[in-house]
């Protein structure tokens, strides 16, 4: 039972991290930075990749 609760928490946290990472990626400052030097902020990558990993671990815990 504790594994399922942990899985649900990981999925929720992962979705929140992906949303946060996308918001950072889509922010006006980030768009300006990408247009000037082509770099994506590291916070966006951490949020999106970290969120995807959390979701994957959460799904694995639910099984």
GINOR-V299087 format. One record per residue. N is the residue number from 1. RES is the residue in one small letter. SS is DSSP state (A for helix, B for strand, O for the rest). OMEGA is omega in degrees with one decimal (* if undefined). Layout:
n: [N;N]
res: [RES;RES]
ss: [SS;SS]
omega: [OMEGA;OMEGA]
This chain:
n: [1;2;3;4;5;6;7;8;9;10;11;12;13;14;15;16;17;18;19;20;21;22;23;24;25;26;27;28;29;30;31;32;33;34;35;36;37;38;39;40;41;42;43;44;45;46;47;48;49;50;51;52;53;54;55;56;57;58;59;60;61;62;63]
res: [x;x;x;x;x;x;x;x;x;x;x;x;x;x;x;x;x;x;x;x;x;x;x;x;x;x;x;x;x;x;x;x;x;x;x;x;x;x;x;x;x;x;x;x;x;x;x;x;x;x;x;x;x;x;x;x;x;x;x;x;x;x;x]
ss: [O;A;A;A;A;A;A;A;A;A;A;A;A;A;A;A;A;A;A;A;A;A;A;A;A;A;O;A;A;A;A;A;A;A;A;A;A;O;O;O;O;A;A;A;A;A;A;A;A;A;A;A;A;A;A;A;A;A;A;A;A;A;O]
omega: [-179.9;178.2;179.6;177.9;177.7;177.8;179.0;178.3;178.9;179.0;179.7;178.9;179.4;178.4;178.5;178.3;178.1;179.0;178.9;178.8;178.1;177.6;176.8;-179.2;-174.7;-178.4;-177.8;179.4;179.4;178.0;177.8;178.5;179.0;-178.8;-178.5;-176.5;174.0;-178.8;175.1;-180.0;-179.0;178.8;178.5;179.0;-179.8;-179.4;-175.9;-179.9;178.2;177.2;178.2;177.7;178.5;178.6;179.6;178.1;178.2;178.1;178.5;179.5;-178.7;-178.1;*]
